[in-house]
Amino acid sequence: MLKKLEKISSKSYSPYSNFKVAAILEHENGELYHGANIENIAFPSSICAERVAITSALMQGVELKKIIKIHIYSPNADFVLAPCGGCRQVMVEHLLIETDVCMYSNSGDTTTLKLSELVPLPIMPKSFLGKS
């Protein structure tokens, strides 16, 4: 998976920070959906790799509740790269709380946590909480 992430990170548009990030969603059927961060000179308009992958999959009609893992990597990170708060919230909204979040460093270190461990008290839509 790390080789695929490295290739995807080369598609990052990050001329301002020079910090490339790649994300891959792994569907239970084995299909992969990827994204890389896309910056904008007005940084609030930038979009993280995780959100690119999720929105791309959504636009392709992918049933995101069948995503079993999301992989996150940056060739610039000599530490295990965790998703930002905004991406964590988007993941909570679209993926199952039991989804594995696999985070990689450029040295090959890996940490895998459940989304529920990254976001222990999530803000979730009522439909996710079993309420109508």
C-alpha positions as CSV (number, residue, x, y, z in Angstrom):
1,M,0.0,0.0,0.0
2,L,2.9,2.4,0.8
3,K,4.1,2.2,-2.9
4,K,0.6,3.1,-4.1
5,L,0.4,6.0,-1.6
6,E,3.9,7.3,-2.7
7,K,2.7,7.3,-6.4
8,I,-0.6,9.1,-5.5
9,S,1.3,11.7,-3.4
10,S,3.1,12.8,-6.6
11,K,-0.3,14.1,-7.9
12,S,-0.5,16.5,-4.9
13,Y,-0.9,20.2,-5.8
14,S,1.0,21.8,-2.9
15,P,3.1,24.7,-4.2
16,Y,2.7,26.7,-1.0
17,S,3.4,24.3,1.8
18,N,5.3,21.7,-0.3
19,F,3.7,19.1,2.0
20,K,2.3,16.4,-0.2
21,V,-0.4,14.0,1.2
22,A,-2.1,11.0,-0.3
23,A,-5.1,9.0,0.9
24,I,-6.6,5.7,-0.3
25,L,-10.0,4.4,0.6
26,E,-10.2,0.6,0.6
27,H,-13.6,-0.8,-0.2
28,E,-14.7,-4.2,1.1
29,N,-14.7,-5.5,-2.5
30,G,-11.0,-4.6,-3.0
31,E,-11.6,-1.4,-5.0
32,L,-9.4,1.5,-4.1
33,Y,-10.3,5.2,-4.3
34,H,-7.6,7.8,-3.9
35,G,-7.0,11.5,-3.4
36,A,-4.1,13.9,-2.9
37,N,-4.2,17.3,-1.2
38,I,-5.0,20.3,-3.4
39,E,-3.8,23.6,-2.1
40,N,-5.0,27.1,-2.9
41,I,-3.2,30.4,-2.2
42,A,-6.2,31.2,0.1
43,F,-5.4,28.3,2.5
44,P,-9.0,27.9,3.8
45,S,-9.9,26.9,0.2
46,S,-7.4,24.0,0.2
47,I,-8.7,20.5,0.4
48,C,-7.0,17.6,2.2
49,A,-6.2,14.3,0.5
50,E,-8.7,12.4,2.7
51,R,-11.6,14.7,1.7
52,V,-10.5,14.5,-2.0
53,A,-10.7,10.7,-1.8
54,I,-14.1,10.7,0.0
55,T,-15.7,13.2,-2.3
56,S,-14.3,11.5,-5.4
57,A,-15.8,8.2,-4.2
58,L,-19.1,9.8,-3.4
59,M,-19.3,11.3,-6.9
60,Q,-18.6,7.8,-8.3
61,G,-21.6,6.4,-6.4
62,V,-19.5,4.4,-4.0
63,E,-21.3,3.1,-0.9
64,L,-19.0,4.6,1.7
65,K,-20.4,2.5,4.5
66,K,-18.5,-0.4,2.8
67,I,-15.2,1.3,3.0
68,I,-13.1,-0.8,5.4
69,K,-9.9,1.3,5.6
70,I,-8.5,4.7,4.8
71,H,-4.7,4.9,4.3
72,I,-3.0,8.3,4.8
73,Y,0.6,9.1,3.9
74,S,3.0,12.0,3.2
75,P,6.5,11.6,1.7
76,N,7.3,14.8,3.7
77,A,6.4,13.3,7.1
78,D,9.0,11.5,9.1
79,F,6.2,10.8,11.6
80,V,3.0,8.8,11.4
81,L,0.6,11.2,9.7
82,A,-2.8,11.5,11.3
83,P,-5.8,13.3,9.7
84,C,-6.7,16.8,10.7
85,G,-9.8,17.6,12.7
86,G,-11.8,18.6,9.6
87,C,-11.0,15.4,7.8
88,R,-11.9,13.4,11.0
89,Q,-15.3,15.0,11.0
90,V,-15.9,14.3,7.3
91,M,-14.8,10.7,7.9
92,V,-17.2,10.4,10.8
93,E,-20.0,11.7,8.6
94,H,-19.4,9.3,5.7
95,L,-17.5,6.2,6.9
96,L,-18.4,3.7,9.6
97,I,-17.1,4.6,13.0
98,E,-15.3,1.1,13.0
99,T,-13.4,2.0,9.8
100,D,-9.6,1.4,10.2
101,V,-7.5,4.5,9.8
102,C,-4.0,3.4,8.6
103,M,-1.4,6.2,9.0
104,Y,2.1,5.9,7.6
105,S,5.4,7.8,7.9
106,N,7.9,8.1,5.1
107,S,10.2,5.7,7.0
108,G,7.6,3.0,6.8
109,D,6.2,3.2,10.4
110,T,2.5,2.5,10.5
111,T,-0.2,3.0,13.1
112,T,-3.8,1.7,12.6
113,L,-6.6,3.0,14.8
114,K,-10.4,2.7,14.5
115,L,-12.0,6.0,13.5
116,S,-13.8,5.8,16.9
117,E,-10.4,6.0,18.6
118,L,-9.4,9.1,16.6
119,V,-12.8,10.7,17.3
120,P,-14.0,9.4,20.6
121,L,-16.9,11.8,21.0
122,P,-18.0,12.4,17.4
123,I,-20.6,14.9,16.2
124,M,-22.8,12.6,14.2
125,P,-26.0,13.0,12.2
126,K,-29.0,11.6,14.1
127,S,-29.4,8.8,11.5
128,F,-26.0,7.4,12.7
129,L,-27.2,7.3,16.3
130,G,-30.2,5.1,15.6
131,K,-32.7,8.0,16.0
132,S,-35.1,9.3,13.4
